[in-house]
Amino acid sequence: MNLEVGDVLVCRGKSTLSKLIMKVTNGTWSHSALYTEVWGQPSIIEAQQNGVNFKMYDVWIKKYGYEYDVFRYNKEFNEKELIIRAFSKCGETKYDFLTFFVKIPFRLLIGKDKYKKDKPRDKKQICSEFTSWVWKLPTKEITPQEQHNYFTNSKDWDKITI
């Protein structure tokens, strides 16, 4: 496996929820997660319906079976600081159902505020907001599809073939 700490995995699943997310966001991507390692073991930190949590990579793959594109920051960064930032949300940040079911569909319908940077939302986040927040990227109601587009068009991020 060629994943590295800090890689963002923008995913698509086959579940009913993944299909709903892709339909609501008019996209082909339904989830976003952060790759890390704990005691040398491949791991994932992500926001799911039960909030921001940590999972072992193998357990994550087996449970969700996502297909994913990997995006890697191509500049130097403080790995330890990034992982501390990510773990600071584990068990503390709930999933933002209001944003997912109301705010994003409304914003996409009227076409305003496309991933505008605003104050960090510390109490509730959706998956792509979480991974964007960890990397200090635009975070306001960013969908997995918008995040994929952002990474694809950024000179600071490379799409990695695994």
Phi, psi and omega in degrees: 000135182255017179289148178233153179306130180099348178299140175257126179257113176262121196244163168223138181244177181251359182289165177300318180296317178300316179297321178296315179301314180296323179292312182297322183266001180053047183224185179244008181234139187234356185201162178216140181214160181250129178273139175212182173226139177237121185052039178079002181260132178303133186215165180229140168239131186204165172255120174239187182303335180266014177099192181278126183214165179254140175218151171290141184304313182299320178294318180299312180298314182296319183289317189253332179060032181296146160269148180207155168258142181253129177242133183235131176293130187260017176243169176291147176208161179273101184302315182298315179298319180297315183289323175299317178301314181295312181294338180297341180268343184299126179075355183249335187248124181275164176284140183266084181295324179300314178298314183295313187270341184238300188295312181295310178302320179296314180298318179294326179293316182268347175073034180242162173058040180300116184026061176280136179283132177216190180303139178299139179260101190276336187271328182217138177210154168265172188304311184286333172293318180300307182295325176292320179298317180302318182271002180059045177258174174305133188236340190296107173054032179287131180273163175303322178296315178296322179295317177301314179299317180302308181297316182301324184264002182265136176285347181271353183233139177247140172276126185256133176269125181255000000 
